[in-house]
Amino acid sequence: MDSNSPQGPQGPELGDLLSMGLTIALCVMAGFGLGWLVDRPFGTFPVFAFVGLLLGVAAAAGLVYRQFKRFQ
């Protein structure tokens, strides 16, 4: 099927966008949370929390990129 045809994929639907938003939120929160848990016993806050936050953002960006790649 041609992506420009009426039957082809036109773009992300509401469900796709909502799942992407949830994915972004969960990745960022999980990254920060795991970093914070590592920081607690070592007393190094905010070092690992920040690293975890960056890893969460990178993971979220990768997942969203893969989702949107389907609609090209």
C-alpha positions as CSV (number, residue, x, y, z in Angstrom):
1,M,0.0,0.0,0.0
2,D,1.1,3.5,-0.7
3,S,1.4,5.7,2.4
4,N,-0.4,8.5,0.4
5,S,-3.4,6.4,-0.4
6,P,-6.6,6.8,1.6
7,Q,-6.1,3.3,3.1
8,G,-2.4,3.9,4.1
9,P,-1.1,5.2,7.4
10,Q,-1.8,8.9,7.6
11,G,0.1,9.6,10.9
12,P,-0.1,8.8,14.6
13,E,-3.6,8.5,16.1
14,L,-4.6,9.7,19.5
15,G,-3.8,6.4,21.1
16,D,-0.3,6.4,19.6
17,L,0.3,10.0,20.9
18,L,-1.0,9.1,24.4
19,S,1.2,6.0,24.6
20,M,4.2,8.1,23.6
21,G,3.5,10.7,26.3
22,L,3.2,7.9,28.9
23,T,6.4,6.4,27.6
24,I,8.3,9.7,27.9
25,A,7.0,10.2,31.5
26,L,7.8,6.7,32.6
27,C,11.3,6.7,31.1
28,V,12.2,10.0,32.7
29,M,10.8,9.1,36.1
30,A,12.4,5.6,36.1
31,G,15.8,7.0,35.1
32,F,15.7,9.7,37.8
33,G,14.3,7.3,40.4
34,L,16.9,4.6,39.8
35,G,19.6,7.3,39.9
36,W,18.2,8.6,43.2
37,L,18.2,5.1,44.6
38,V,21.9,4.7,43.8
39,D,22.6,8.1,45.3
40,R,21.0,7.4,48.6
41,P,23.5,4.9,50.1
42,F,26.5,6.8,48.8
43,G,25.4,10.3,49.7
44,T,26.2,11.6,46.2
45,F,22.9,13.2,45.4
46,P,22.3,14.6,42.6
47,V,25.1,12.9,40.6
48,F,23.5,9.6,39.8
49,A,20.0,11.1,39.7
50,F,21.2,13.5,37.0
51,V,22.9,10.7,35.1
52,G,19.7,8.6,35.4
53,L,17.6,11.5,34.2
54,L,19.8,11.9,31.1
55,L,19.6,8.2,30.4
56,G,15.8,8.3,30.8
57,V,15.5,11.2,28.4
58,A,17.7,9.4,25.9
59,A,15.7,6.2,26.2
60,A,12.4,8.1,25.8
61,A,13.8,9.9,22.7
62,G,14.8,6.6,21.2
63,L,11.5,5.0,21.8
64,V,9.5,8.0,20.4
65,Y,11.8,8.1,17.4
66,R,11.1,4.4,16.7
67,Q,7.3,5.1,17.1
68,F,7.3,8.0,14.7
69,K,9.5,6.2,12.2
70,R,6.5,3.9,11.5
71,F,4.6,6.9,10.0
72,Q,7.2,7.9,7.4
